[in-house]
Every structure is written in structure tokens, then in C-alpha cells.
Amino acid sequence: MLSAVLKVVACIVAPLALFIAWMQWETHKVASFCGAVHAGTPLASLKQLADDYGVDGHWINKSIVDERTKDRVFFVPVAATIGEVACAVHHDGVVAKSSHMVGA
């Protein structure tokens, strides 16, 4: 009886633990990428930087205009959070101006 209960608990806990570990790993990768983007980093090098950190670099070409600062900005989301946590990179079209995590 006890082993059956343990199996049921393991079937519930194991997937939850794996999801939490995956979410933490994805957040770590995006945060590391975000920390590596400094003011003056050429946008042309960001795709390779994203590949180096294992994050989805296709977001680099998806800039929007920040109405407050009039800068361009793109977001690299943490996949496990469905975009609730992301790295925001502000740029002028040529070089990065700043980067920071949002939603974290």
C-alpha cells in the first residue's frame, strides 16, 4: 500500500519538479544573455550572442518603439513563462543602449 502511495506522489511531484527546473534553466539562460548585452554592443553581433547563450534569437528582429524614450526595443522572452519574463534590449538600430530583465 505504501509503495502505491509513493508511486502516485512521485507521478505528481516528478513532473512538477522537472517543470520548475526547466523554468529556472530557461530564466538563467535569458538572464545571462541579458547581462552580456552592454551599451555599445552592435546589433549585428546579438544573433550570435543569443546562439552562444542558447536563447531564441529570432526576437532580435522584432523591435517596437518605446513611446516613453523613443528608443527601439525588442524582448527575448523566457519560453517557460510564456513571455511573462523577458530581457528587454533598447537600441538605436545600430547598437544596444541598455538591457534589463522585465517581469522577473
Summary of the structure (lengths in Angstrom):
residues: 104
radius of gyration: 18.1
end to end distance: 42.5
largest distance: 65.1
contacts: 281
relative contact order: 0.18
helix: 52%
strand: 22%
